[in-house]
Amino acid sequence: MTTATTDPVALPPTVGHLWRRSRGLLLALLLLVVTGVVLAALQSGEQHGRLDPRSADRTGSRALAQLLAAHGVTSQVVTTSEEAAAAAGPGTTLLLTDPDILTPQQLTGLRTATAHTPGRIVLLAPGPATLETFTPHITAEHPTDNSTRAPACSLPAARRAGTALMGGLRYVAPDGTADRCYLSGGRPTLLRLPAPDAGRDTVLLGSPDFLYNRHLAKHGNASLALQLLGAHKHLIWYLPSLSDPSSAQDDQRGFLDLIPSGWSWGLLQLAFAAAFAALWRARRLGPLVPEHLPVTVPAAETTEGHARLYEQANARDRASTVLRAATRTRLAPLIGVPPAHAHTPDSLLPAVHAHLPQAPTAEAELHTLLFGPAPADDTALVQLADQLDALEISIVSQERHAPREHPDR
């Protein structure tokens, strides 16, 4: 007997299906959030950045801040150029830990605020832009390695400290009264410029490494740092920040400006290569060509495959919908119901009830069997399939044994 089936209308996914499909992704996102919160909590203690006087890390300067405090020097940490300019009053030492990230406007503002007040300004590894603002007659040469060096100068602070870990940038100054200390290749890595009238003396350090916690106790590093930064009773410790509002400027570079030119050329070549590869692969594509299947898949195997997919997804509602729709489609021509009304309860149920054997089934039970809700578990689904099969067998048997009128031959 040849049977025909119609595809049932796809039901919208239920809350349970949505949860089963998305719970893996949601659990992964939850794990990611929890991991981020834990890492943030572990790293949100007293850890600070490089050269921060509050940091006990290897590259922090907490040991130096405590040493200065023991000698009566108070340290004030500032993070904006306005705070640094306001705090750098007479008789103070202003330390710029990373002057090269400051904008020309910030450097000029600091220079103007400190030009006519007595004290000291210490610049750590200043580059050409910083030197142009604070010491226009000084230039910087290529850096050298950090190593233990002798003072080799008459600066009292350096002579008392003795050997220290110095290196980094080397500075070139015209002949004059500048103190040139800790030479490398004849160029100083520590340069002190005397103070002009009613101004500040300037100390240029080629490298800040001797100020780190990990190096402070070696050689004369602590003595040199204490004398350079403790010359006055108040130290302004300026830690420049990229989030400083005063660092905003109209010509601020964007992300692409920060990429080195070599990377830009490399990315351009990769883009051309990707475009050519796409064109090469696209030429191999042509119009769609219908092809015969290499094998014929039996309907039983297809049905079994669908059943396994439904079982794997726990889609009992979809499986029961398919079973009921197929049963209604097969019963309709047997009981004289048009195919268009095979899935209409008002048309199908009275006809089914009329063609049942002498022990009739109530229409309410037929409605539950053919149009009822989804089974609650797999056992109920199997029972539903058996009941549908029994109903169909009963009607087929009834039709076969029903008396038929034969035309006269």
N, C-alpha and C positions, 0 to 999 in steps of 0.2 A: 504494500500500500504506500503510495506517495503522499507525503505530508508537506505542508507549507507552513512557514513561520514568518511572522512579521517582527521587526525590531521594535521593542517597546520604547516608549518615550523616556528619555534620560531624566532621572530624578535629580533634583538639586542635592549637593552634598550636605549631610547632616553635621551637627556639631561634633558628634563622635568621630566621623570620618575626618573632618578638618583637624581635630586634635591628634588623631593617629598619624596623619600625614605630616603635620608640622611640629610634633613634639620633639623630634630629633634636632631640628633647627633651633627651636626655642631653648632646649636644654643646652645646646652649644653656646647660644648667645648668653644665657644665664651664667654658664661657666666662665665665659670671657669677661663678663661684667664683674663677677665675684673676684676673678684673678686680678683685674685692674684695680679694684678697690683694695684688695690685700696688698698689692705692690705699692699703691699710693700711700696706704697707711704705714707700711714699713719704711718708706722713703720720705715721710713727712715729718721726721723728727727734727733734730738739730743740725741736719746736713745742709751745707750751703755751698757756694761755688768756689772757684779758684781764687786764692788770695783773700778770701773772706776772713776777717778777724774772729768771726763766730764759728768757723769751721775747724773741726778736729781731724779732718781728712788729711791725707798725705800732702795734698797740694793746697791745703788751707793755711791760715796764718794765726790760728788761735794762740799758739805758743808765744809768738812775737807780741800779740796784744797783751797777754798776761805778763810778759817780761816788761813791757812798757808801763803797764799799770803798777807793777812793783816798784818802778822808779819814779812814780808820781806823774806819769804822762797819761792824760785822759784821751780816749779815742772815741770819735763820733763817726758813725757809719752813715753815709749819705748815698743816694742812688740816682739823684737828678742833678743836672748842672746848676739849676737855680738854688737848690739846697747847698751845694758846694760853694757857690759864689757868696751866698748869704752867711755861711758859717766861717769862711776863711777871713776872719778879721785880723787885726794886728797881732803879731806875736804868735802866729799859728803855723803849723806845717800842713801843707796840702799835698796829699798823696794821690796821684792818678794811676790807678792800677792797669788800666787798658785805654790809654788816650786815643789810640788810632781808630776806635769805633765811634768817636765823637764827630759830629758834623763841624764844618768850619764855623758856623754860627755859635755852637757851644764852646768851641775852643777860644774864639774871639771874646765871648762873654766872660769866660774864666780869666783870660789874660787881662781884660779890662778891670775886672773886680779885684785882682791881686797885684796889679802893676805898681800901685803907690802905697802899699801897706807892708810894713816890715814883717819878715818871717822867712819861710822856705817853701819851695815847691819841688816835689820829687816826681819825676816822670819815669815810668817803667817801660823800657823798650819803645821809646817814641820813634815813629817813622817820619818820613819827609813832611807830611801834612802838619803834624804836631810841631816839628822843629821849625817849620816856616812861620808858625804863629808865635811860639814862645822864644825861640832862639834862631832868628833868620840867618845868622852867619855860621851856623853849625850844620854839617851834613853827616849823613849816616852811610857807612859802607856795609858790605855783605857780612852777615853774622859769622861768628866763630863758635867752636864747641865750648861748652862750660867745663871748666877744669879749675884746679886749685892754682891760684896765681898770687904772686907777691905784690905788695902795693906799688913799689917803684915810684913813689911820689912823695911830696912833702905835706900832703893833707893830714892834719893831726888825727882825724877819725880813722883814716886808713892805716896810718902808721901804728896806732894803738891796737887796732884789730889784727894786723898782720895778714897772713895768708887767708884767702877766702875763695869761695866758689863763685867765680865770675866768668863771663863770656857773653854770648849773644851779639847784639849789634855793636859795631865799633864806630867811634865818632871822630870827625875831623874838625878841629877848631883852629882858627888863626892864632898866630903867636900872641901871647898876652899873659894875663894873670890867671887863666883857667888852670885848675888842678887836674892833671891827667894821670889816672891811676889804673892799675891792673891791666897792663898793656898786652896786646896780642898783635904781633906783626907790626909793632911800633904804633899802634892805634889804641887809645884808651877805651875800656869797656865801662869805666866810671869816669864821668866828667862833671866837675863842679865849676859853675860859673859864679863869680862873686856878685853880690847884690849891688845894683846901682843905687844912686842916692834915694833914700827913703823907699827902697824896694826890697825885693826878696832875692836871695841867692837861689840858683837853680841847680838841681842835681839830676843828671841823666844816667840811668842805669841800663846797660845793654841787655840784661836778663834779670828776671825777678826770682830765679830759682833759689837763691840763698835765703829768701824770705819764707820759703815753704817750711811747714812743720818737719818734714822728713830731713831737711838739710840744716835746720837752724842750729843744732847742737854740734855741728862739725866745724873744725878749724876756727876761724875768727868770724864766722857768719853772724852769730848772735851779737857780738860786740859791734861789728860794722853796722848791722841793722838798727841796733839800739842808738848808736850815735847819729846816724843819718836821719832817723825818724823821731828821735827824742830830743832834738836840739831845742825844741820849745815845749811848753807844758801842755799844749793842746794840739792833737793830731786830727785832721779831717781826712778820714779814710773814704775816698770816693770810689765806689764800685759802679762804673757806667753800665747802663742797661739799655737794651734795644727798645724796651717799652717806654722809655722816657718820652713824654709828650713833646719836649723841646727838640727831640731828634727828628721830627717830621719836617720834611722839606719838599719843595715842589719838584726837584729833580731827583727824588729818591729812586734808586734802582729797583726794578722789578725782579721777578724770579728768573726770567730768561737772561737778564743782565749779569746774574751771579754765576751762570754756567760758563766755564772756560771755553775759549774759542775752539780748542781742539775737540771738545765734546760736541760743540755745535756742528762742526764739519762732519764728525762721525755720525751724528744723528741724521744729518742731511743725506749722507751716503746710504745709510740704512733705509731711509724713506724712499730714495730712488730705487734701491734694490727690491724693496717690498712692492713698489708700484710695477716694476718690470716683471717680477714673479707673478703678480696678479694678472697682468696682461698675458703672460705666457700660458698660465693655467686656463685663463678664460677662453683662449683660442681652441682649446680641446673640447669645449662644451658645444653641443649642437642641439637640434630639436629633439623632443621626446620621441622615442621609438617604442611602440608597444611590442612586448615580447611574451611568448607563451611561458607558462610556469614549467619549470623542469620536471616537476612531479605533480601528481594530483593528490591532494590531501583529502582523505576520507572525511565524511561529515562527522562520523563518530569521534575521530581524533580531534577535530575542531571543537566539538561539544565538550570533550573531556578537558581540552586545554582551557576553554572558557570557565569550566567548573573549577579547575585548579586555581585560576586567577581569582575567581570570586572567593574561594576558600582562603587564599593567602591574604586577601584584603578584608576578610570578615564581612563581605558584602552580601549578607543574607537578604537584605531588602531587594537588591537588584536581582539576585538569583530567583527569589520568589516571584518577582515581577515578570521575569522571562518565562518561568514555568507556567504561570497563570495565563499570560498572553498567548503562549503557544497552545495551551489547552483550549482556550476560547476560540482561537483561530481554527483549530481542527474540528471542534464541536459544531461550529456555526453551519457548515454545509450539511452536516448529518441531520440537523434538526430543522432545517429550512429557514435559517436566519441569514439574511444578506451579509456578505463580508463587511460592508460598511458599518453594520450595527453589531458586529461580533463583540465589541468591547463596550457596549452600552448595556448596563444592568437591566433597564426597563424592557429591552427587547430580548435579551439573551436568557435571563433567568426564567421567565414563564415557559419558554420553549423547552429549556432543559428539564424543568420540573415536569412538563407534560410527557416527555419521552423517557422518563425513568421507569423502572419496573414497578410492579404492583406495590412494593413496599416503598412508598414515596418518601423523599427527604424534604423537610421544610425549606421554604424559599430563603428563610433567614440563614440556615446552615449553608445553603448553596451560595448565598451572597458572601458569607465569610470565607467559603472555600475558594471562590473564583475572584473575589474583589476585596478580600480582607486585608488586615495589616500584615506587616512583615513578621516572620517567626522570631521568637526571642532567642533561640539557640539553634545549634546544628541539628539536634534531635528533632525539634519541631519542624525544621526545614525538610528533613528526610520524611517525616510523617506527612507533611503537606504534599510532597512529591508522590508518595504512595496513594494518598487520597485522590489526587488529581488523576493518577493512572487508573485507579479503580473506577472513578466516575466515567472516564472515557471508555474503558472496557465495557462497563455496564451499558452505556448508550449504544456502543457499536454492536454488542450482542443483541440488544433489543431490536436494533434496526435489521440485523441479519435474520432474526426469527420472526419478524413481523410479516403477516400475509401480504402478498403482492398480487396485483391484478395483471394477468398476462393478456395481451391482445390475441384475438383469434388469428390462427394461421390459415 
